[in-house]
Amino acid sequence: LLMAVYALFAVQLFHSVRGTVAQIRAGAGTNYDFVNEYANFESFGVSLFTMFRCVTGESWNGLMHDCYRVSTWISIIFFTSYFIAGRIFLLNLFIAVILENFSDVAEEYEA
């Protein structure tokens, strides 16, 4: 849910951060290093994949710098808050899996 909400906001805020797909395929180049055909905010689907890429830590700061060229302070707040919230979520998920395994082992030990 967190990723979907941020992906919708990203489409609204950063849809203008792009070179058109036709320009990119033609090799005309863009002014952006990290926003490309596969990582952009032109549609919800691609934006969702891009946000998944950000939460895993893959070049999220590069995407932030490319979006910084269009909207300065909004991109910093957006990407930093998403990265922190996503990392907290993944950390809680990891801890929950470990605690579940510990409880399973404790039940087997008691039985």
C-alpha positions as CSV (number, residue, x, y, z in Angstrom):
1,L,0.0,0.0,0.0
2,L,2.8,2.4,0.9
3,M,4.5,1.7,-2.5
4,A,1.2,2.2,-4.4
5,V,0.5,5.5,-2.7
6,Y,4.0,6.9,-3.3
7,A,3.9,5.6,-6.9
8,L,0.7,7.6,-7.5
9,F,2.2,10.7,-5.9
10,A,5.3,10.2,-8.1
11,V,3.3,10.1,-11.3
12,Q,1.6,13.4,-10.3
13,L,4.8,15.1,-9.2
14,F,7.5,13.9,-11.6
15,H,5.7,12.9,-14.8
16,S,7.6,15.7,-16.6
17,V,11.0,14.2,-15.7
18,R,11.5,12.2,-18.8
19,G,12.7,12.1,-22.3
20,T,10.0,10.6,-24.4
21,V,10.2,6.9,-25.0
22,A,10.7,7.6,-28.7
23,Q,13.7,9.9,-28.0
24,I,15.2,7.3,-25.7
25,R,14.8,4.5,-28.2
26,A,16.2,6.6,-31.0
27,G,19.3,7.3,-29.0
28,A,18.7,11.0,-29.0
29,G,19.6,11.1,-25.3
30,T,18.1,13.0,-22.4
31,N,19.4,15.3,-19.7
32,Y,18.8,12.6,-17.1
33,D,21.2,9.9,-16.0
34,F,18.9,7.6,-14.1
35,V,15.4,8.3,-15.4
36,N,15.2,6.2,-18.5
37,E,12.8,4.0,-20.5
38,Y,12.6,1.4,-17.6
39,A,12.7,3.7,-14.6
40,N,10.4,6.7,-15.0
41,F,7.2,8.2,-13.7
42,E,5.2,8.4,-16.9
43,S,2.6,5.7,-15.9
44,F,1.4,4.0,-12.7
45,G,2.9,0.6,-13.6
46,V,6.3,1.8,-14.4
47,S,6.2,4.2,-11.4
48,L,5.4,1.2,-9.2
49,F,8.4,-0.7,-10.5
50,T,10.6,2.3,-10.1
51,M,9.4,2.8,-6.5
52,F,10.2,-0.9,-5.8
53,R,13.7,-0.2,-7.2
54,C,14.0,2.7,-4.8
55,V,13.0,0.8,-1.7
56,T,15.6,-1.9,-2.5
57,G,18.2,0.9,-2.6
58,E,19.1,0.7,-6.3
59,S,20.1,4.2,-7.4
60,W,17.3,6.0,-5.4
61,N,19.5,9.0,-4.9
62,G,20.2,9.2,-8.6
63,L,16.5,9.3,-9.4
64,M,16.1,11.9,-6.7
65,H,18.8,14.1,-8.3
66,D,17.2,13.7,-11.7
67,C,13.8,14.8,-10.2
68,Y,15.6,17.6,-8.3
69,R,16.1,19.4,-11.7
70,V,12.3,19.8,-12.0
71,S,11.1,20.3,-8.5
72,T,13.8,21.0,-6.0
73,W,12.7,20.6,-2.4
74,I,9.7,18.3,-3.2
75,S,11.9,15.6,-4.6
76,I,14.3,15.6,-1.6
77,I,11.4,15.3,0.9
78,F,9.6,12.7,-1.3
79,F,12.5,10.3,-1.9
80,T,14.0,10.6,1.6
81,S,10.7,10.0,3.3
82,Y,9.9,7.1,1.0
83,F,13.3,5.5,1.5
84,I,13.1,5.8,5.3
85,A,9.5,4.5,5.5
86,G,10.3,1.7,3.1
87,R,13.4,0.7,5.1
88,I,11.4,0.7,8.3
89,F,8.8,-1.5,6.8
90,L,11.3,-4.0,5.4
91,L,13.1,-4.1,8.8
92,N,9.9,-4.8,10.6
93,L,9.1,-7.5,8.1
94,F,12.5,-9.1,8.6
95,I,12.2,-9.0,12.4
96,A,8.7,-10.5,12.2
97,V,10.0,-13.4,10.2
98,I,12.8,-14.0,12.7
99,L,10.5,-13.9,15.7
100,E,8.1,-16.3,14.0
101,N,10.9,-18.8,13.4
102,F,12.0,-18.4,17.0
103,S,8.5,-19.1,18.3
104,D,8.3,-22.2,16.0
105,V,11.6,-23.5,17.3
106,A,10.5,-22.9,20.9
107,E,7.2,-24.8,20.3
108,E,9.2,-27.8,18.8
109,Y,11.6,-27.7,21.7
110,E,8.8,-27.8,24.3
111,A,7.0,-30.6,22.5
